[in-house]
Amino acid sequence: MKRYQNLILILLVIAIGVFPLWYINKSAPAADGKQVEIFKGSDDQAKDAISTIAPEYKPWFKSIMEPSSAEVASLLFALQAGIGAGFLGYWLGSSTTRARMRKEQEKAKA
């Protein structure tokens, strides 16, 4: 049962991540005919604000990879955050375990 329980939990996590992206409806185009982006991030908003304030501004760098849509960019950002949280959690857990084992060894020697 334990083996199937882990598999069920993994599938549930995947479903929770995929279902909202699949279920969401596209909104109607705006008045200018452009598709309204649902997952528009703060980077895009900053770029729009800069282009209205200083139209002649040129970015210093170009992106290495441009995601196909804002949904994919949002998914990649969430994946990056998840990987970072995983590494941080692993480090915290191993540090705590290492400290606990060191204390137990010192008690055993005394």
TORTORLUM-432905 format. One record per residue (C-alpha): x, z, y; residue in one letter; residue number from 1. Coordinates in Angstrom, 1 decimal. Example, Ala and Ser with C-alpha at 12.3 -4.5 7.8 and 13.67 -1.06 7.14 Angstrom:
BEGIN
pt xx->12.3&zz->7.8&yy->-4.5&rest->a&nr->1
pt xx->13.7&zz->7.1&yy->-1.1&rest->s&nr->2
% end
This chain:
BEGIN
pt xx->0.0&zz->0.0&yy->0.0&rest->m&nr->1
pt xx->2.8&zz->0.8&yy->2.4&rest->k&nr->2
pt xx->4.3&zz->-2.7&yy->2.1&rest->r&nr->3
pt xx->0.9&zz->-4.3&yy->2.9&rest->y&nr->4
pt xx->0.3&zz->-1.8&yy->5.7&rest->q&nr->5
pt xx->3.4&zz->-3.0&yy->7.6&rest->n&nr->6
pt xx->2.4&zz->-6.7&yy->7.1&rest->l&nr->7
pt xx->-1.1&zz->-6.0&yy->8.4&rest->i&nr->8
pt xx->0.3&zz->-4.2&yy->11.5&rest->l&nr->9
pt xx->2.7&zz->-7.2&yy->12.2&rest->i&nr->10
pt xx->-0.2&zz->-9.6&yy->11.9&rest->l&nr->11
pt xx->-2.3&zz->-7.5&yy->14.1&rest->l&nr->12
pt xx->0.4&zz->-7.4&yy->16.8&rest->v&nr->13
pt xx->0.8&zz->-11.2&yy->16.6&rest->i&nr->14
pt xx->-3.0&zz->-11.6&yy->16.9&rest->a&nr->15
pt xx->-3.2&zz->-9.3&yy->19.9&rest->i&nr->16
pt xx->-0.5&zz->-11.4&yy->21.6&rest->g&nr->17
pt xx->-1.9&zz->-14.8&yy->20.7&rest->v&nr->18
pt xx->-5.7&zz->-14.3&yy->21.0&rest->f&nr->19
pt xx->-5.8&zz->-13.7&yy->24.8&rest->p&nr->20
pt xx->-3.9&zz->-16.9&yy->25.4&rest->l&nr->21
pt xx->-6.1&zz->-18.9&yy->23.1&rest->w&nr->22
pt xx->-9.4&zz->-17.3&yy->24.3&rest->y&nr->23
pt xx->-8.9&zz->-17.7&yy->28.0&rest->i&nr->24
pt xx->-10.8&zz->-20.5&yy->29.7&rest->n&nr->25
pt xx->-9.2&zz->-22.9&yy->32.2&rest->k&nr->26
pt xx->-10.7&zz->-22.7&yy->35.6&rest->s&nr->27
pt xx->-12.1&zz->-25.6&yy->37.6&rest->a&nr->28
pt xx->-9.7&zz->-27.5&yy->39.8&rest->p&nr->29
pt xx->-9.3&zz->-26.4&yy->43.4&rest->a&nr->30
pt xx->-10.7&zz->-28.3&yy->46.4&rest->a&nr->31
pt xx->-7.4&zz->-30.3&yy->46.6&rest->d&nr->32
pt xx->-7.7&zz->-31.5&yy->43.0&rest->g&nr->33
pt xx->-4.8&zz->-29.3&yy->41.7&rest->k&nr->34
pt xx->-5.4&zz->-27.2&yy->38.6&rest->q&nr->35
pt xx->-5.6&zz->-23.5&yy->39.5&rest->v&nr->36
pt xx->-3.0&zz->-21.5&yy->37.6&rest->e&nr->37
pt xx->-4.3&zz->-18.3&yy->36.1&rest->i&nr->38
pt xx->-0.9&zz->-16.8&yy->35.3&rest->f&nr->39
pt xx->0.8&zz->-17.5&yy->38.6&rest->k&nr->40
pt xx->3.7&zz->-15.1&yy->39.1&rest->g&nr->41
pt xx->5.3&zz->-13.4&yy->42.0&rest->s&nr->42
pt xx->8.2&zz->-15.9&yy->41.9&rest->d&nr->43
pt xx->5.8&zz->-18.8&yy->42.6&rest->d&nr->44
pt xx->4.1&zz->-16.9&yy->45.3&rest->q&nr->45
pt xx->7.5&zz->-16.1&yy->47.0&rest->a&nr->46
pt xx->8.5&zz->-19.8&yy->46.7&rest->k&nr->47
pt xx->5.2&zz->-20.8&yy->48.4&rest->d&nr->48
pt xx->5.6&zz->-18.2&yy->51.1&rest->a&nr->49
pt xx->9.2&zz->-19.4&yy->51.8&rest->i&nr->50
pt xx->8.1&zz->-23.1&yy->51.9&rest->s&nr->51
pt xx->5.5&zz->-22.2&yy->54.6&rest->t&nr->52
pt xx->7.8&zz->-20.1&yy->56.7&rest->i&nr->53
pt xx->10.9&zz->-22.4&yy->56.4&rest->a&nr->54
pt xx->10.0&zz->-25.9&yy->55.1&rest->p&nr->55
pt xx->13.6&zz->-27.1&yy->55.4&rest->e&nr->56
pt xx->14.9&zz->-24.3&yy->53.1&rest->y&nr->57
pt xx->16.8&zz->-25.6&yy->49.9&rest->k&nr->58
pt xx->17.3&zz->-23.2&yy->46.9&rest->p&nr->59
pt xx->20.8&zz->-22.3&yy->46.1&rest->w&nr->60
pt xx->20.4&zz->-22.8&yy->42.3&rest->f&nr->61
pt xx->18.2&zz->-24.8&yy->39.9&rest->k&nr->62
pt xx->16.5&zz->-23.3&yy->36.9&rest->s&nr->63
pt xx->18.3&zz->-23.9&yy->33.6&rest->i&nr->64
pt xx->14.9&zz->-24.3&yy->31.8&rest->m&nr->65
pt xx->11.5&zz->-25.0&yy->33.4&rest->e&nr->66
pt xx->8.6&zz->-23.7&yy->31.2&rest->p&nr->67
pt xx->5.9&zz->-26.3&yy->30.6&rest->s&nr->68
pt xx->3.2&zz->-24.0&yy->32.1&rest->s&nr->69
pt xx->2.7&zz->-20.6&yy->33.7&rest->a&nr->70
pt xx->1.3&zz->-19.2&yy->30.4&rest->e&nr->71
pt xx->4.5&zz->-20.1&yy->28.6&rest->v&nr->72
pt xx->6.6&zz->-18.5&yy->31.4&rest->a&nr->73
pt xx->4.5&zz->-15.4&yy->31.2&rest->s&nr->74
pt xx->4.9&zz->-15.3&yy->27.4&rest->l&nr->75
pt xx->8.7&zz->-15.7&yy->27.7&rest->l&nr->76
pt xx->8.9&zz->-12.9&yy->30.2&rest->f&nr->77
pt xx->6.9&zz->-10.6&yy->27.9&rest->a&nr->78
pt xx->9.1&zz->-11.6&yy->25.0&rest->l&nr->79
pt xx->12.2&zz->-10.8&yy->27.1&rest->q&nr->80
pt xx->10.7&zz->-7.4&yy->28.0&rest->a&nr->81
pt xx->9.8&zz->-6.7&yy->24.4&rest->g&nr->82
pt xx->13.3&zz->-7.5&yy->23.2&rest->i&nr->83
pt xx->14.8&zz->-5.3&yy->25.9&rest->g&nr->84
pt xx->12.5&zz->-2.4&yy->25.1&rest->a&nr->85
pt xx->13.5&zz->-2.8&yy->21.4&rest->g&nr->86
pt xx->17.2&zz->-2.6&yy->22.1&rest->f&nr->87
pt xx->16.6&zz->0.4&yy->24.4&rest->l&nr->88
pt xx->14.4&zz->2.2&yy->21.8&rest->g&nr->89
pt xx->17.0&zz->1.5&yy->19.1&rest->y&nr->90
pt xx->19.8&zz->2.9&yy->21.3&rest->w&nr->91
pt xx->17.8&zz->6.0&yy->22.2&rest->l&nr->92
pt xx->16.9&zz->6.6&yy->18.6&rest->g&nr->93
pt xx->20.4&zz->6.2&yy->17.3&rest->s&nr->94
pt xx->21.9&zz->8.4&yy->20.0&rest->s&nr->95
pt xx->19.4&zz->11.1&yy->19.3&rest->t&nr->96
pt xx->20.0&zz->10.9&yy->15.6&rest->t&nr->97
pt xx->23.8&zz->10.9&yy->16.1&rest->r&nr->98
pt xx->23.6&zz->14.0&yy->18.3&rest->a&nr->99
pt xx->21.4&zz->15.8&yy->15.8&rest->r&nr->100
pt xx->23.7&zz->15.0&yy->12.9&rest->m&nr->101
pt xx->26.7&zz->16.2&yy->14.9&rest->r&nr->102
pt xx->25.0&zz->19.5&yy->15.6&rest->k&nr->103
pt xx->24.2&zz->19.9&yy->11.9&rest->e&nr->104
pt xx->27.8&zz->19.2&yy->10.9&rest->q&nr->105
pt xx->29.0&zz->21.8&yy->13.4&rest->e&nr->106
pt xx->26.6&zz->24.4&yy->12.0&rest->k&nr->107
pt xx->27.7&zz->23.6&yy->8.5&rest->a&nr->108
pt xx->31.4&zz->24.1&yy->9.5&rest->k&nr->109
pt xx->30.7&zz->27.5&yy->11.2&rest->a&nr->110
% end
